[in-house]
Amino acid sequence: MIEYKRISFKYVVLAFLIAAFLIILLSVDRKNNEAPPIEDVFIEELFKPELERVETSAIHEVKDGENLSIIFEDYRVPLNTVYKILKLDRSNELRNIRPGDEIKFSFLNDEINRIEIKKDILNSIRVDIGEDISIEKIVKEVEKLKSISMGEIQSSFYESGLKANMPDSIIMDFAFIFGWDIDFIFDVRNGDTFSVIYETDYSEGEKISSGDIIFAEFINNGQRYTAQRYFDDELGKQYFDENGKNVKKAFLRAPLDFAYISSHFNPNRMHPILHKIKAHNGVDYAARRNTPIKASGEGVISFAGWKSGYGRTLEIRHGGNISTLYAHLEKFESKIKVGTKVSQGQIIAFVGDSGLATAPHLHYEFRIGDKRTDPVKVELPSAKPIDQSKLEGFKAIVQESKEALKVFDLESNEVAYE
């Protein structure tokens, strides 16, 4: 039989205490060796801010004697850039600058990035500068609008036209179109009325110029005159009245614009210098010295020189045994000489007071054969009328113009519409 030895109580207590101590030690060590809590870590990177893009520009107006290289140097265009630009300019369009041309230099953060040379209101040349350089012609688009002006003669046609907001060029064209039937110096009266439809050229919302007259109407002393623009296949642009009759005559009624008659055709006139009865076989138009004089009709210069009391004189031989004379001239137009062919309306001379004249004026004569005729009253032959096969279509265009005038606001001097 196995005999068990009794264990002393004090050993049991000691063993318990030792075990408890070990457990405490293990617990403390575990606590001390716990992993630290996970923390969120943020890494902040510092970025260098991008430089602000600053655009500036400068405009230079080309002066007499300047060239492109000097101008580029003044505006800090790098030499290597200048070399590349001039190398690309094979047709010399850039270098062909003239006084008055505008050059715009554009900069980005003080570095040149564009050059634009404005040649006129519509045309310019642009140079874009970057890693590559390019040259481009810029042509602005032109939009044609129609404008209407109306007015009543209160003093002269010119002043009344300006009051009705008619551009100078339209006033002159209006007088030229009706100049075969109406002497705008002698025939115009207060109370006469006028209406005109004309083209106006715009580009990018800016008015560029006034173009052609499309339709015109003038009521002179109760008589109505009309002119409608029409493009003829053979003769090009022509003006006809509402019945298709060409408003153009073989001769102008007066060879001067906006002068006035100082002496009429009079076979019994007392000469202001000679103080005796001496026939005045033409019409005198008072005007300022050097006012341009136009050939009243197509023809050939048959005389150019000094002719007694007439002073410096020109004579033109026209068809149909007709000739015209222009006297007391200041000078001839530079290319005018005997044998020169001239067209109707061409400048041939300038107003003066050569010969027996008391003041600057033009003495104008209209001769049929050897007979001198009053230029103011002579019936002038018309040009070719519109082709009968086109008359119906032409009248439809005239009606359209008349309708445009009807809807015009009479309280306004001018309106533009598409």
Rosetta blueprint (number, residue, H / E / L):
1 M L
2 I L
3 E L
4 Y L
5 K L
6 R L
7 I L
8 S L
9 F H
10 K H
11 Y H
12 V H
13 V H
14 L H
15 A H
16 F H
17 L H
18 I H
19 A H
20 A H
21 F H
22 L H
23 I H
24 I H
25 L H
26 L H
27 S H
28 V H
29 D H
30 R H
31 K H
32 N H
33 N L
34 E L
35 A L
36 P L
37 P L
38 I L
39 E L
40 D L
41 V L
42 F L
43 I L
44 E L
45 E L
46 L L
47 F L
48 K L
49 P L
50 E L
51 L L
52 E L
53 R L
54 V L
55 E E
56 T E
57 S E
58 A E
59 I E
60 H E
61 E E
62 V L
63 K L
64 D L
65 G L
66 E L
67 N L
68 L H
69 S H
70 I H
71 I H
72 F H
73 E H
74 D H
75 Y L
76 R L
77 V L
78 P L
79 L H
80 N H
81 T H
82 V H
83 Y H
84 K H
85 I H
86 L H
87 K H
88 L H
89 D L
90 R L
91 S L
92 N L
93 E L
94 L L
95 R L
96 N L
97 I L
98 R L
99 P L
100 G L
101 D L
102 E E
103 I E
104 K E
105 F E
106 S E
107 F E
108 L E
109 N L
110 D L
111 E E
112 I E
113 N E
114 R E
115 I E
116 E E
117 I E
118 K E
119 K L
120 D L
121 I L
122 L L
123 N E
124 S E
125 I E
126 R E
127 V E
128 D E
129 I E
130 G L
131 E L
132 D L
133 I E
134 S E
135 I E
136 E E
137 K E
138 I E
139 V E
140 K L
141 E L
142 V L
143 E E
144 K E
145 L E
146 K E
147 S E
148 I E
149 S E
150 M E
151 G E
152 E E
153 I L
154 Q L
155 S L
156 S L
157 F H
158 Y H
159 E H
160 S H
161 G H
162 L H
163 K H
164 A L
165 N L
166 M L
167 P L
168 D H
169 S H
170 I H
171 I H
172 M H
173 D H
174 F H
175 A H
176 F H
177 I H
178 F L
179 G L
180 W L
181 D L
182 I L
183 D L
184 F L
185 I L
186 F L
187 D L
188 V L
189 R L
190 N L
191 G L
192 D L
193 T E
194 F E
195 S E
196 V E
197 I E
198 Y E
199 E E
200 T E
201 D E
202 Y E
203 S E
204 E L
205 G L
206 E E
207 K E
208 I E
209 S E
210 S E
211 G E
212 D E
213 I E
214 I E
215 F E
216 A E
217 E E
218 F E
219 I E
220 N E
221 N L
222 G L
223 Q E
224 R E
225 Y E
226 T E
227 A E
228 Q E
229 R E
230 Y E
231 F E
232 D E
233 D L
234 E L
235 L L
236 G E
237 K E
238 Q E
239 Y E
240 F E
241 D L
242 E L
243 N L
244 G L
245 K L
246 N E
247 V L
248 K L
249 K E
250 A L
251 F E
252 L L
253 R L
254 A L
255 P L
256 L L
257 D L
258 F L
259 A L
260 Y E
261 I E
262 S E
263 S E
264 H L
265 F L
266 N E
267 P L
268 N L
269 R L
270 M E
271 H L
272 P L
273 I L
274 L L
275 H L
276 K L
277 I E
278 K L
279 A L
280 H E
281 N L
282 G L
283 V E
284 D E
285 Y E
286 A E
287 A L
288 R L
289 R L
290 N L
291 T L
292 P E
293 I E
294 K E
295 A L
296 S L
297 G E
298 E L
299 G E
300 V E
301 I E
302 S E
303 F E
304 A E
305 G E
306 W E
307 K E
308 S H
309 G H
310 Y H
311 G E
312 R E
313 T E
314 L E
315 E E
316 I E
317 R E
318 H L
319 G L
320 G L
321 N L
322 I E
323 S E
324 T E
325 L E
326 Y E
327 A E
328 H L
329 L E
330 E E
331 K E
332 F E
333 E L
334 S L
335 K L
336 I L
337 K L
338 V L
339 G L
340 T L
341 K E
342 V E
343 S L
344 Q L
345 G L
346 Q L
347 I E
348 I E
349 A E
350 F E
351 V E
352 G E
353 D L
354 S L
355 G L
356 L L
357 A L
358 T L
359 A L
360 P L
361 H E
362 L E
363 H E
364 Y E
365 E E
366 F E
367 R E
368 I E
369 G L
370 D L
371 K E
372 R E
373 T E
374 D L
375 P L
376 V L
377 K L
378 V L
379 E L
380 L L
381 P L
382 S E
383 A L
384 K L
385 P L
386 I L
387 D L
388 Q H
389 S H
390 K H
391 L H
392 E H
393 G H
394 F H
395 K H
396 A H
397 I H
398 V H
399 Q H
400 E H
401 S H
402 K H
403 E H
404 A H
405 L H
406 K H
407 V L
408 F L
409 D L
410 L L
411 E L
412 S L
413 N L
414 E E
415 V E
416 A E
417 Y E
418 E L
